Amino acid sequence: SVIAADGMLYFYEEKQGNIALVQPDRTRLKVVSTFQMKDGQGPHWAHPSIYNKHLLVRHGNVLNIYSLKGE
């Protein structure tokens, strides 16, 4: 799944739950950071959402919320 906000892309990979913050460019995609969604069970099929500068990612019966606010 892919979602966009503030000129950035957020990729959520379905096999192992890797999440990547990606800066798009005309010539390439620059991976800024990555982490793995480890909480929850089952396939990583839910589509992430962004609300009020927060990334919401569900995996099974677990909902994790990550702040997207910069310093």
Helices and strands as residue ranges (DSSP letters): E 2-5, E 8-12, E 18-24, E 29-36, E 49-51, E 54-59, E 62-67
